[in-house]
Amino acid sequence: MPETTFIPVGKQSRAFRDALGCFATGVTIVTIATDHGPMGFTANSFASLSMDPPLVLWSPAKSSARFAHYASARHYAVHILGQDQPDLIARFIRGGPGFEGMSYHRNAEGVPLIPNTLARFECEQHATHEGGDHLIIVGRVLRCAQREGAPLVFAMGQYGGFAPES
């Protein structure tokens, strides 16, 4: 196996981005209700934070056109996509159709919920923290749900699947 090459990390460094790509993440869609209708955002910056109280976090980019909506949302839902749901990614990236023509329902707080995702966390904003060019949003989980299936995974600039060893 070749030895690891260490490269100095500079601002906007491609080496830094490539090294981060070695860490596989799940793929989520974060949804909120706005005055303009339901809104969704594809994100892989999601993590569990605490079991007691139940907290999760995610981090939208400050450069996003939808940033202000997410930064100020009191309630939101994080949907973890299954390996069988890569088509949902294109719906919720920049320029995608979002909820247009899609079936969904709303929770008690009015947040749009995407049906049949692998897992879902319905949250109330608990705290926010500055994180460079992103905002770290911590949510208190009010409700969660899950179904059987394998997660959709993102690593090294590509989407794929994950199957646990038997």
C-alpha positions as CSV (number, residue, x, y, z in Angstrom):
1,M,0.0,0.0,0.0
2,P,1.4,3.4,-0.9
3,E,2.4,5.8,1.9
4,T,0.1,8.7,2.7
5,T,1.2,12.0,1.0
6,F,0.7,15.0,3.2
7,I,-0.2,18.2,1.4
8,P,-0.4,21.7,3.1
9,V,-4.0,22.9,3.3
10,G,-4.6,26.4,2.0
11,K,-7.8,28.4,1.6
12,Q,-10.0,26.8,-1.1
13,S,-7.5,24.0,-1.3
14,R,-8.5,21.1,-3.7
15,A,-6.3,18.8,-1.6
16,F,-8.4,19.6,1.5
17,R,-11.7,18.9,-0.5
18,D,-10.3,15.7,-1.9
19,A,-9.2,14.5,1.5
20,L,-12.7,15.2,3.0
21,G,-14.1,13.2,0.1
22,C,-12.5,10.1,1.6
23,F,-15.0,10.2,4.4
24,A,-18.2,8.6,3.3
25,T,-21.4,10.3,4.4
26,G,-25.1,9.6,4.1
27,V,-27.3,11.8,2.0
28,T,-30.1,13.9,3.4
29,I,-32.8,16.3,2.4
30,V,-33.6,19.0,4.9
31,T,-37.1,20.4,4.5
32,I,-38.8,23.5,5.9
33,A,-42.0,25.5,5.5
34,T,-41.7,29.0,4.1
35,D,-44.1,31.8,3.2
36,H,-43.4,30.8,-0.4
37,G,-44.3,27.2,0.1
38,P,-42.3,24.0,1.0
39,M,-38.6,24.0,0.6
40,G,-36.0,21.3,0.5
41,F,-32.2,21.2,0.5
42,T,-29.9,18.3,-0.3
43,A,-27.1,18.0,2.3
44,N,-24.5,15.6,3.5
45,S,-23.4,17.7,6.5
46,F,-25.6,15.8,9.0
47,A,-24.5,14.1,12.3
48,S,-25.9,12.9,15.6
49,L,-24.9,15.0,18.5
50,S,-26.6,13.9,21.7
51,M,-28.8,11.1,23.0
52,D,-30.1,13.0,26.0
53,P,-31.5,15.4,25.0
54,P,-31.9,14.0,21.5
55,L,-29.9,16.4,19.3
56,V,-28.7,16.3,15.7
57,L,-26.8,18.9,13.6
58,W,-26.4,19.9,10.0
59,S,-24.6,22.8,8.3
60,P,-26.0,24.8,5.3
61,A,-23.5,26.9,3.3
62,K,-23.9,30.7,3.9
63,S,-23.5,31.1,0.1
64,S,-26.7,29.2,-0.6
65,A,-29.6,31.3,-2.0
66,R,-31.8,29.4,0.5
67,F,-29.5,30.0,3.5
68,A,-31.6,32.7,5.2
69,H,-34.7,30.5,5.1
70,Y,-32.9,27.6,6.8
71,A,-31.0,29.8,9.3
72,S,-34.2,31.3,10.6
73,A,-36.5,28.2,10.5
74,R,-37.8,27.2,13.9
75,H,-38.8,23.7,12.7
76,Y,-37.3,21.4,10.0
77,A,-37.1,17.7,9.1
78,V,-34.0,15.8,8.1
79,H,-34.7,12.9,5.7
80,I,-32.1,10.3,5.3
81,L,-32.2,8.8,1.8
82,G,-32.2,5.1,1.0
83,Q,-30.0,3.5,-1.6
84,D,-33.2,3.2,-3.7
85,Q,-33.8,7.0,-3.7
86,P,-31.0,8.7,-5.7
87,D,-33.7,10.4,-7.8
88,L,-34.6,12.6,-4.9
89,I,-31.2,14.3,-4.9
90,A,-31.8,16.1,-8.3
91,R,-35.2,17.4,-7.0
92,F,-33.6,19.3,-4.2
93,I,-30.3,20.6,-5.6
94,R,-30.0,24.1,-7.1
95,G,-32.4,24.5,-10.0
96,G,-34.3,21.2,-9.2
97,P,-38.1,21.1,-9.1
98,G,-38.2,20.6,-5.3
99,F,-41.7,19.7,-4.2
100,E,-43.3,20.6,-7.5
101,G,-45.5,17.7,-8.7
102,M,-44.4,15.6,-5.7
103,S,-46.7,14.0,-3.1
104,Y,-45.9,14.9,0.5
105,H,-47.6,15.7,3.8
106,R,-47.0,18.1,6.7
107,N,-46.3,17.4,10.3
108,A,-47.9,19.2,13.3
109,E,-45.5,22.1,12.9
110,G,-46.3,22.5,9.2
111,V,-43.0,21.1,8.0
112,P,-43.2,19.2,4.7
113,L,-42.4,15.5,5.0
114,I,-41.1,13.4,2.2
115,P,-42.8,9.9,2.3
116,N,-40.8,6.7,2.5
117,T,-37.3,8.0,3.2
118,L,-35.0,5.6,5.0
119,A,-35.2,7.7,8.2
120,R,-36.6,11.0,9.2
121,F,-35.9,13.4,12.2
122,E,-38.4,16.1,12.9
123,C,-36.6,18.9,14.7
124,E,-37.0,22.2,16.5
125,Q,-34.0,24.5,16.2
126,H,-32.1,24.3,19.5
127,A,-29.0,26.4,18.7
128,T,-26.8,27.8,15.9
129,H,-23.1,28.3,15.8
130,E,-20.8,30.0,13.4
131,G,-18.7,27.5,11.3
132,G,-16.6,29.4,8.8
133,D,-18.5,29.5,5.5
134,H,-21.3,27.4,7.0
135,L,-23.7,27.7,9.9
136,I,-24.0,24.8,12.3
137,I,-27.7,24.3,13.1
138,V,-28.4,22.1,16.1
139,G,-31.9,20.6,16.3
140,R,-33.8,19.0,19.1
141,V,-35.5,15.9,17.7
142,L,-39.2,15.9,18.4
143,R,-40.0,12.7,16.5
144,C,-38.2,10.2,14.3
145,A,-39.2,7.4,12.0
146,Q,-37.4,4.7,9.9
147,R,-38.0,1.9,7.5
148,E,-36.0,-1.1,6.3
149,G,-33.4,-0.6,3.7
150,A,-29.8,0.4,3.0
151,P,-28.6,4.0,3.1
152,L,-27.5,6.1,0.1
153,V,-23.8,7.0,0.5
154,F,-21.7,9.8,-0.8
155,A,-17.9,9.5,-1.0
156,M,-15.2,10.8,-3.4
157,G,-17.7,12.8,-5.4
158,Q,-20.0,9.8,-6.2
159,Y,-23.2,8.3,-4.8
160,G,-23.4,4.6,-4.0
161,G,-24.9,2.1,-1.7
162,F,-23.9,0.3,1.4
163,A,-24.7,-3.3,2.3
164,P,-23.8,-4.6,5.8
165,E,-21.8,-7.8,6.0
166,S,-23.9,-10.8,6.5
